[in-house]
Amino acid sequence: MATCNTLPVRGAKLFYKVRGTGPALLVLQGGGGNADASDGSASELDATFTIISCDRRGLLRSPPDDPRQTLSIEEHAEDARALIEHVARGPVFVFGSSVGALIGLELLARWPDHVTRLVAHEPPATELLSEDGLASYKELCAEIRDIALSQGPRPALRKQISSMGIHRDDREDDAEPPVSAREQSQQTAFLLTQEVRAVERFQVNLSALTRAPGRIVPAYGASSRECYPAECAIALARALGHEAVEFPGGHTGYVLRPRAFAQKLREVLGVATRASGVLLIGPSGPTQRLEQPRH
């Protein structure tokens, strides 16, 4: 059972959820930013982690003081920092997907002491792409704009979703999106009017991240390997000097393949459950018992 609350931050009020027991894991959702999007994976992880998620500022449950405010990845990272300090009061594991992965990278770059390890799943950091990859991405953007002009926003959005490796049929049998049609509509509007622009304005602070390469796990989906967000993750791994990790599913694998995704996340973060509690698993076995973070 999740505990829900709100946290006043500079210029907004954040809705957040906490559930589970064990070391703290902050989940930063992908496009749309609704805390409920990670419920499926959270239900598979709450015996291992204390899971923290929130609606990003700009959504109905996290209203900004000024509705006309232009949002940014940097500001979302500041909100994540405030949430960590309020709920966990110490460093946390972080999982971020898509836009959430960009927020996680900015969080680690600016406040490295707040992050134990970050799994950055398919961050759309297109500036990291090769020359050929960037050219292909620009061609895709031009194609999406042409579709929007000739056919309207819905076909353009479908093309955008497909190009990122999001396929609703790529799911576990009982996995369903956790939000209503109304909420999906609001999140889509938020994505198109705010988050796309925030992503376009943002650049990864690679020089800061190279000072902590061992704490960053770039990741991509098995079924979205050929899509540009996965290519960005692989480019990030290359810049940090190690390999990207393959996760089950596609760009939204944490939503549509929650059981398999949760198992892989436990493996990558090095945390396992025991009857006596939660243990951090190091190269030579269990090394430290971790208590539930304070709320």
C-alpha beads as a LAMMPS data file, in Angstrom:
LAMMPS data file: protein, C-alpha beads

295 atoms
294 bonds

1 atom types
1 bond types

-500.0 500.0 xlo xhi
-500.0 500.0 ylo yhi
-500.0 500.0 zlo zhi

Masses

1 110.0

Atoms # bond

1 1 1 0.000 0.000 0.000
2 1 1 1.458 3.349 -1.057
3 1 1 1.486 6.394 1.192
4 1 1 0.680 9.576 -0.742
5 1 1 1.578 13.107 0.237
6 1 1 2.600 16.485 -1.150
7 1 1 5.872 18.378 -0.833
8 1 1 6.103 22.150 -1.284
9 1 1 9.111 23.016 -3.472
10 1 1 10.227 26.250 -5.037
11 1 1 7.416 27.378 -7.331
12 1 1 5.268 24.241 -7.063
13 1 1 3.777 21.514 -4.900
14 1 1 4.819 17.913 -5.708
15 1 1 2.508 14.925 -5.315
16 1 1 4.546 11.861 -4.321
17 1 1 4.091 8.218 -3.319
18 1 1 6.157 5.980 -1.039
19 1 1 5.776 2.218 -0.728
20 1 1 7.798 -0.827 0.273
21 1 1 10.754 -1.516 2.547
22 1 1 14.501 -1.572 2.106
23 1 1 16.969 0.831 0.509
24 1 1 15.360 3.833 -1.161
25 1 1 14.781 3.737 -4.918
26 1 1 13.632 6.920 -6.642
27 1 1 11.720 6.176 -9.850
28 1 1 11.658 8.940 -12.476
29 1 1 9.014 8.113 -15.073
30 1 1 9.225 8.693 -18.798
31 1 1 7.063 10.993 -20.907
32 1 1 3.958 12.158 -19.090
33 1 1 5.631 11.971 -15.698
34 1 1 2.750 10.430 -13.712
35 1 1 3.752 8.624 -10.503
36 1 1 1.223 5.849 -11.204
37 1 1 3.054 4.764 -14.372
38 1 1 5.538 2.779 -12.295
39 1 1 2.925 0.981 -10.153
40 1 1 3.320 -2.327 -11.986
41 1 1 7.084 -2.463 -11.463
42 1 1 6.727 -1.034 -7.949
43 1 1 4.472 -3.913 -6.907
44 1 1 7.263 -6.293 -7.976
45 1 1 9.958 -4.310 -6.164
46 1 1 8.389 -3.185 -2.900
47 1 1 9.670 -6.209 -0.975
48 1 1 13.208 -5.106 -1.902
49 1 1 13.106 -1.315 -2.012
50 1 1 11.380 1.661 -0.479
51 1 1 10.077 3.118 -3.744
52 1 1 9.616 6.856 -4.168
53 1 1 7.796 8.286 -7.196
54 1 1 6.109 11.574 -7.976
55 1 1 4.063 13.446 -10.531
56 1 1 6.426 15.882 -12.198
57 1 1 5.561 19.524 -11.719
58 1 1 3.071 20.659 -14.340
59 1 1 0.679 17.728 -13.936
60 1 1 -2.697 18.007 -12.189
61 1 1 -1.483 16.623 -8.857
62 1 1 1.766 18.677 -8.929
63 1 1 0.596 22.135 -9.936
64 1 1 3.137 24.937 -10.409
65 1 1 2.419 28.232 -8.720
66 1 1 2.449 29.852 -12.165
67 1 1 0.625 27.724 -14.789
68 1 1 2.479 29.628 -17.514
69 1 1 5.850 28.518 -16.174
70 1 1 8.260 27.040 -18.724
71 1 1 9.553 23.763 -17.317
72 1 1 13.087 22.425 -17.619
73 1 1 15.060 19.245 -16.949
74 1 1 17.206 21.230 -14.526
75 1 1 14.150 22.239 -12.488
76 1 1 12.815 18.670 -12.453
77 1 1 16.235 17.581 -11.124
78 1 1 15.971 20.170 -8.351
79 1 1 12.559 18.732 -7.462
80 1 1 14.082 15.234 -7.352
81 1 1 16.819 16.479 -5.038
82 1 1 14.224 18.029 -2.708
83 1 1 12.219 14.792 -2.691
84 1 1 15.291 12.716 -1.809
85 1 1 16.204 15.051 1.045
86 1 1 12.641 15.053 2.382
87 1 1 11.837 11.334 2.146
88 1 1 15.122 9.414 2.244
89 1 1 17.417 11.931 3.945
90 1 1 20.391 10.188 2.379
91 1 1 21.657 8.828 -0.941
92 1 1 19.270 6.665 -2.964
93 1 1 19.231 4.347 -5.927
94 1 1 17.656 6.034 -8.954
95 1 1 15.899 4.541 -11.956
96 1 1 14.987 6.962 -14.725
97 1 1 13.444 6.196 -18.091
98 1 1 13.398 8.485 -21.140
99 1 1 12.851 12.048 -19.869
100 1 1 13.249 10.638 -16.364
101 1 1 16.693 9.323 -17.316
102 1 1 17.740 12.841 -18.363
103 1 1 16.516 14.133 -15.003
104 1 1 18.501 11.398 -13.242
105 1 1 21.655 12.307 -15.153
106 1 1 21.261 15.979 -14.230
107 1 1 20.594 15.002 -10.601
108 1 1 23.791 12.939 -10.449
109 1 1 25.836 15.598 -12.232
110 1 1 24.797 18.331 -9.773
111 1 1 24.290 16.393 -6.523
112 1 1 26.439 13.250 -6.764
113 1 1 26.227 12.632 -3.011
114 1 1 22.468 12.071 -3.373
115 1 1 22.788 9.101 -5.754
116 1 1 24.127 5.644 -4.923
117 1 1 23.630 4.311 -8.454
118 1 1 21.603 5.508 -11.429
119 1 1 20.063 3.304 -14.106
120 1 1 19.517 5.647 -17.071
121 1 1 17.117 3.808 -19.372
122 1 1 17.052 5.200 -22.928
123 1 1 17.719 8.895 -22.225
124 1 1 16.905 10.893 -25.408
125 1 1 20.223 12.766 -25.292
126 1 1 20.537 13.131 -29.050
127 1 1 23.634 15.334 -28.821
128 1 1 25.545 12.158 -27.894
129 1 1 24.675 10.415 -31.173
130 1 1 27.223 9.855 -33.917
131 1 1 27.137 12.098 -36.963
132 1 1 25.132 9.501 -38.883
133 1 1 22.833 8.883 -35.936
134 1 1 22.154 12.580 -35.502
135 1 1 21.420 12.958 -39.224
136 1 1 18.914 10.089 -39.023
137 1 1 17.280 11.652 -35.991
138 1 1 16.897 15.001 -37.773
139 1 1 15.317 13.220 -40.745
140 1 1 12.863 11.554 -38.368
141 1 1 11.963 14.910 -36.794
142 1 1 11.323 16.384 -40.241
143 1 1 9.110 13.421 -41.135
144 1 1 7.096 13.820 -37.919
145 1 1 6.632 17.541 -38.604
146 1 1 5.424 16.764 -42.137
147 1 1 2.917 14.241 -40.791
148 1 1 1.677 16.775 -38.240
149 1 1 1.124 19.385 -40.953
150 1 1 -0.504 17.060 -43.467
151 1 1 -2.412 14.620 -41.235
152 1 1 -2.671 16.243 -37.825
153 1 1 -1.147 15.760 -34.347
154 1 1 -2.464 12.264 -33.581
155 1 1 -0.767 10.516 -36.549
156 1 1 2.386 12.501 -35.791
157 1 1 2.286 11.333 -32.177
158 1 1 1.800 7.729 -33.290
159 1 1 4.876 8.040 -35.505
160 1 1 6.856 9.538 -32.634
161 1 1 5.804 6.758 -30.251
162 1 1 6.694 4.053 -32.765
163 1 1 10.070 5.660 -33.496
164 1 1 10.972 5.400 -29.804
165 1 1 10.221 1.688 -29.611
166 1 1 6.887 1.825 -27.797
167 1 1 4.560 -0.989 -28.871
168 1 1 1.508 -1.803 -26.750
169 1 1 1.574 -5.458 -27.851
170 1 1 5.077 -5.893 -26.412
171 1 1 3.818 -6.680 -22.907
172 1 1 3.344 -9.287 -20.243
173 1 1 -0.115 -10.846 -20.449
174 1 1 -1.691 -8.988 -17.520
175 1 1 0.173 -5.685 -17.838
176 1 1 -2.059 -2.677 -18.347
177 1 1 -1.334 1.058 -18.346
178 1 1 -2.209 2.230 -14.813
179 1 1 -3.849 5.524 -15.792
180 1 1 -7.294 6.394 -17.110
181 1 1 -8.032 7.705 -20.602
182 1 1 -8.507 11.191 -19.137
183 1 1 -5.155 11.051 -17.368
184 1 1 -3.482 9.750 -20.522
185 1 1 -4.904 12.678 -22.472
186 1 1 -3.611 15.159 -19.905
187 1 1 -0.191 13.511 -19.841
188 1 1 0.008 13.556 -23.648
189 1 1 -0.759 17.272 -23.679
190 1 1 1.880 17.805 -20.975
191 1 1 4.388 15.802 -22.992
192 1 1 3.796 17.712 -26.227
193 1 1 3.522 21.227 -24.798
194 1 1 6.146 21.073 -22.047
195 1 1 8.387 18.027 -21.929
196 1 1 9.380 17.876 -25.596
197 1 1 10.584 21.467 -25.347
198 1 1 12.435 20.779 -22.113
199 1 1 14.257 17.865 -23.734
200 1 1 15.172 19.955 -26.775
201 1 1 16.730 22.652 -24.577
202 1 1 18.703 20.248 -22.365
203 1 1 22.242 18.971 -22.794
204 1 1 23.828 16.268 -20.681
205 1 1 26.694 17.483 -18.462
206 1 1 29.074 14.804 -19.675
207 1 1 32.154 16.294 -18.019
208 1 1 30.501 15.998 -14.589
209 1 1 29.212 12.487 -15.274
210 1 1 32.641 11.178 -16.310
211 1 1 33.774 11.837 -12.743
212 1 1 31.356 9.139 -11.506
213 1 1 31.135 6.610 -14.372
214 1 1 30.866 3.569 -12.097
215 1 1 27.606 4.846 -10.602
216 1 1 25.815 5.208 -13.950
217 1 1 24.259 2.251 -15.750
218 1 1 23.101 3.265 -19.243
219 1 1 20.350 0.868 -20.331
220 1 1 18.193 0.101 -23.363
221 1 1 15.262 -2.157 -24.214
222 1 1 15.728 -5.467 -25.990
223 1 1 12.941 -4.681 -28.450
224 1 1 13.872 -1.012 -28.958
225 1 1 17.555 -1.597 -29.663
226 1 1 17.386 -0.005 -33.119
227 1 1 15.530 3.135 -31.978
228 1 1 17.214 6.442 -31.278
229 1 1 16.721 6.562 -27.450
230 1 1 18.490 3.197 -27.189
231 1 1 21.260 4.498 -29.445
232 1 1 21.596 7.456 -27.066
233 1 1 22.008 5.081 -24.105
234 1 1 24.684 3.142 -25.961
235 1 1 26.449 6.383 -26.899
236 1 1 26.367 7.457 -23.241
237 1 1 27.894 4.141 -22.175
238 1 1 30.621 4.544 -24.762
239 1 1 31.400 8.047 -23.491
240 1 1 31.659 6.688 -19.936
241 1 1 33.920 3.827 -21.013
242 1 1 31.690 0.820 -20.426
243 1 1 28.821 -1.192 -21.920
244 1 1 25.107 -0.427 -21.869
245 1 1 22.839 -3.026 -20.242
246 1 1 19.903 -4.621 -22.040
247 1 1 16.541 -4.659 -20.224
248 1 1 13.366 -6.572 -21.158
249 1 1 10.815 -4.918 -23.435
250 1 1 11.032 -1.634 -25.266
251 1 1 11.119 2.045 -24.371
252 1 1 8.331 1.573 -21.787
253 1 1 9.404 -1.865 -20.599
254 1 1 9.055 -0.862 -16.937
255 1 1 5.315 -0.297 -17.594
256 1 1 4.490 -3.139 -19.988
257 1 1 6.897 -5.839 -18.737
258 1 1 6.968 -5.087 -14.995
259 1 1 7.928 -8.541 -13.675
260 1 1 10.853 -9.132 -15.997
261 1 1 11.934 -5.504 -15.759
262 1 1 11.890 -5.541 -11.951
263 1 1 13.999 -8.696 -11.858
264 1 1 16.602 -7.120 -14.143
265 1 1 16.613 -3.912 -12.107
266 1 1 17.302 -5.832 -8.877
267 1 1 20.157 -7.615 -10.634
268 1 1 21.690 -4.408 -11.994
269 1 1 21.389 -2.515 -8.707
270 1 1 22.907 -5.447 -6.828
271 1 1 20.150 -5.771 -4.240
272 1 1 18.482 -8.997 -3.162
273 1 1 16.014 -9.973 -0.434
274 1 1 16.709 -12.369 2.422
275 1 1 14.418 -13.650 5.157
276 1 1 16.452 -11.614 7.643
277 1 1 16.220 -8.367 5.707
278 1 1 17.544 -6.599 2.635
279 1 1 21.179 -7.008 1.658
280 1 1 23.446 -5.109 -0.670
281 1 1 25.297 -7.664 -2.781
282 1 1 28.884 -6.834 -3.679
283 1 1 31.433 -8.717 -5.807
284 1 1 32.253 -11.040 -2.915
285 1 1 28.728 -11.513 -1.625
286 1 1 26.521 -9.769 0.949
287 1 1 28.357 -6.809 2.446
288 1 1 25.916 -4.577 4.264
289 1 1 22.461 -4.758 5.747
290 1 1 20.410 -1.715 4.814
291 1 1 17.551 -0.384 6.898
292 1 1 14.436 1.280 5.519
293 1 1 15.022 5.006 4.899
294 1 1 13.263 7.452 7.181
295 1 1 10.127 9.203 5.856

Bonds

1 1 1 2
2 1 2 3
3 1 3 4
4 1 4 5
5 1 5 6
6 1 6 7
7 1 7 8
8 1 8 9
9 1 9 10
10 1 10 11
11 1 11 12
12 1 12 13
13 1 13 14
14 1 14 15
15 1 15 16
16 1 16 17
17 1 17 18
18 1 18 19
19 1 19 20
20 1 20 21
21 1 21 22
22 1 22 23
23 1 23 24
24 1 24 25
25 1 25 26
26 1 26 27
27 1 27 28
28 1 28 29
29 1 29 30
30 1 30 31
31 1 31 32
32 1 32 33
33 1 33 34
34 1 34 35
35 1 35 36
36 1 36 37
37 1 37 38
38 1 38 39
39 1 39 40
40 1 40 41
41 1 41 42
42 1 42 43
43 1 43 44
44 1 44 45
45 1 45 46
46 1 46 47
47 1 47 48
48 1 48 49
49 1 49 50
50 1 50 51
51 1 51 52
52 1 52 53
53 1 53 54
54 1 54 55
55 1 55 56
56 1 56 57
57 1 57 58
58 1 58 59
59 1 59 60
60 1 60 61
61 1 61 62
62 1 62 63
63 1 63 64
64 1 64 65
65 1 65 66
66 1 66 67
67 1 67 68
68 1 68 69
69 1 69 70
70 1 70 71
71 1 71 72
72 1 72 73
73 1 73 74
74 1 74 75
75 1 75 76
76 1 76 77
77 1 77 78
78 1 78 79
79 1 79 80
80 1 80 81
81 1 81 82
82 1 82 83
83 1 83 84
84 1 84 85
85 1 85 86
86 1 86 87
87 1 87 88
88 1 88 89
89 1 89 90
90 1 90 91
91 1 91 92
92 1 92 93
93 1 93 94
94 1 94 95
95 1 95 96
96 1 96 97
97 1 97 98
98 1 98 99
99 1 99 100
100 1 100 101
101 1 101 102
102 1 102 103
103 1 103 104
104 1 104 105
105 1 105 106
106 1 106 107
107 1 107 108
108 1 108 109
109 1 109 110
110 1 110 111
111 1 111 112
112 1 112 113
113 1 113 114
114 1 114 115
115 1 115 116
116 1 116 117
117 1 117 118
118 1 118 119
119 1 119 120
120 1 120 121
121 1 121 122
122 1 122 123
123 1 123 124
124 1 124 125
125 1 125 126
126 1 126 127
127 1 127 128
128 1 128 129
129 1 129 130
130 1 130 131
131 1 131 132
132 1 132 133
133 1 133 134
134 1 134 135
135 1 135 136
136 1 136 137
137 1 137 138
138 1 138 139
139 1 139 140
140 1 140 141
141 1 141 142
142 1 142 143
143 1 143 144
144 1 144 145
145 1 145 146
146 1 146 147
147 1 147 148
148 1 148 149
149 1 149 150
150 1 150 151
151 1 151 152
152 1 152 153
153 1 153 154
154 1 154 155
155 1 155 156
156 1 156 157
157 1 157 158
158 1 158 159
159 1 159 160
160 1 160 161
161 1 161 162
162 1 162 163
163 1 163 164
164 1 164 165
165 1 165 166
166 1 166 167
167 1 167 168
168 1 168 169
169 1 169 170
170 1 170 171
171 1 171 172
172 1 172 173
173 1 173 174
174 1 174 175
175 1 175 176
176 1 176 177
177 1 177 178
178 1 178 179
179 1 179 180
180 1 180 181
181 1 181 182
182 1 182 183
183 1 183 184
184 1 184 185
185 1 185 186
186 1 186 187
187 1 187 188
188 1 188 189
189 1 189 190
190 1 190 191
191 1 191 192
192 1 192 193
193 1 193 194
194 1 194 195
195 1 195 196
196 1 196 197
197 1 197 198
198 1 198 199
199 1 199 200
200 1 200 201
201 1 201 202
202 1 202 203
203 1 203 204
204 1 204 205
205 1 205 206
206 1 206 207
207 1 207 208
208 1 208 209
209 1 209 210
210 1 210 211
211 1 211 212
212 1 212 213
213 1 213 214
214 1 214 215
215 1 215 216
216 1 216 217
217 1 217 218
218 1 218 219
219 1 219 220
220 1 220 221
221 1 221 222
222 1 222 223
223 1 223 224
224 1 224 225
225 1 225 226
226 1 226 227
227 1 227 228
228 1 228 229
229 1 229 230
230 1 230 231
231 1 231 232
232 1 232 233
233 1 233 234
234 1 234 235
235 1 235 236
236 1 236 237
237 1 237 238
238 1 238 239
239 1 239 240
240 1 240 241
241 1 241 242
242 1 242 243
243 1 243 244
244 1 244 245
245 1 245 246
246 1 246 247
247 1 247 248
248 1 248 249
249 1 249 250
250 1 250 251
251 1 251 252
252 1 252 253
253 1 253 254
254 1 254 255
255 1 255 256
256 1 256 257
257 1 257 258
258 1 258 259
259 1 259 260
260 1 260 261
261 1 261 262
262 1 262 263
263 1 263 264
264 1 264 265
265 1 265 266
266 1 266 267
267 1 267 268
268 1 268 269
269 1 269 270
270 1 270 271
271 1 271 272
272 1 272 273
273 1 273 274
274 1 274 275
275 1 275 276
276 1 276 277
277 1 277 278
278 1 278 279
279 1 279 280
280 1 280 281
281 1 281 282
282 1 282 283
283 1 283 284
284 1 284 285
285 1 285 286
286 1 286 287
287 1 287 288
288 1 288 289
289 1 289 290
290 1 290 291
291 1 291 292
292 1 292 293
293 1 293 294
294 1 294 295
